Amino acid sequence: MITALDFQNLTEDLKSYVLLNNGQHIAERNYSIYSIQLYAVYGFFVEVYYLPGSDEIDQILAVNSDEVLELYLEDINITDLYM
């Protein structure tokens, strides 16, 4: 298992590999020119900034801020957790 800091220090290719193999997609939001995907992996959250139309990843960032997570709260469906 790795920490958010360990993850942030990986290369972009390794970050992508970790998310593909161990991450769980949680939500999506749009900001400026980006489609931003939120993933959970190893007990922390990661945002992936995609450039729509080009299908390219601009950046992958571990997220530690509650303010950033609040941007997704309206779109996260947790009803299945209570069934």
C-alpha positions as CSV (number, residue, x, y, z in Angstrom):
1,M,0.0,0.0,0.0
2,I,1.2,3.5,-0.7
3,T,0.4,6.9,0.8
4,A,-0.9,10.0,-1.0
5,L,2.6,11.5,-0.8
6,D,4.1,8.3,-2.3
7,F,1.5,8.3,-5.0
8,Q,2.2,12.0,-5.9
9,N,5.9,11.2,-6.3
10,L,5.3,8.5,-8.9
11,T,5.6,9.2,-12.6
12,E,2.5,9.9,-14.5
13,D,2.6,6.4,-16.1
14,L,2.9,4.7,-12.7
15,K,0.0,6.9,-11.4
16,S,-2.1,5.8,-14.3
17,Y,-1.2,2.1,-13.7
18,V,-2.1,2.3,-10.0
19,L,-5.5,3.9,-10.8
20,L,-6.3,1.4,-13.5
21,N,-5.5,-1.6,-11.4
22,N,-6.5,-0.4,-7.9
23,G,-8.6,2.7,-8.2
24,Q,-12.4,3.0,-8.0
25,H,-14.1,5.8,-9.9
26,I,-16.2,7.9,-7.6
27,A,-17.4,11.0,-9.5
28,E,-16.9,13.5,-12.3
29,R,-17.0,17.2,-12.6
30,N,-16.2,19.8,-15.2
31,Y,-14.0,22.8,-14.6
32,S,-12.7,25.2,-17.2
33,I,-11.4,23.1,-20.1
34,Y,-11.2,19.9,-18.0
35,S,-13.3,16.9,-17.3
36,I,-12.0,15.9,-13.8
37,Q,-12.5,12.4,-12.6
38,L,-12.4,11.5,-8.9
39,Y,-11.0,8.1,-7.9
40,A,-10.5,6.4,-4.5
41,V,-7.3,4.4,-4.1
42,Y,-5.5,3.1,-1.0
43,G,-7.6,5.2,1.4
44,F,-7.1,8.6,-0.3
45,F,-8.6,10.4,-3.3
46,V,-7.1,11.3,-6.7
47,E,-8.3,13.7,-9.4
48,V,-7.5,13.0,-13.0
49,Y,-7.7,16.0,-15.3
50,Y,-8.7,15.0,-18.8
51,L,-8.8,17.3,-21.9
52,P,-12.1,16.5,-23.6
53,G,-11.9,15.8,-27.3
54,S,-8.3,14.8,-27.2
55,D,-8.7,11.9,-24.7
56,E,-5.4,13.0,-23.1
57,I,-4.6,13.2,-19.4
58,D,-3.2,16.6,-18.4
59,Q,-2.4,15.8,-14.7
60,I,-3.1,13.3,-11.9
61,L,-3.2,14.7,-8.4
62,A,-3.7,13.2,-5.0
63,V,-6.4,15.2,-3.2
64,N,-6.1,16.0,0.5
65,S,-8.4,19.0,0.8
66,D,-12.0,18.7,2.1
67,E,-12.8,21.7,0.0
68,V,-12.0,19.8,-3.2
69,L,-14.1,16.8,-2.1
70,E,-17.1,19.0,-1.4
71,L,-17.2,19.9,-5.1
72,Y,-18.3,16.3,-5.7
73,L,-20.8,15.8,-2.9
74,E,-23.9,16.6,-4.9
75,D,-23.0,14.0,-7.5
76,I,-22.0,11.1,-5.3
77,N,-24.8,8.5,-4.8
78,I,-24.4,6.6,-1.5
79,T,-27.8,5.0,-1.3
80,D,-26.3,1.6,-2.1
81,L,-24.2,1.8,1.1
82,Y,-27.3,1.7,3.2
83,M,-29.0,-1.3,1.6
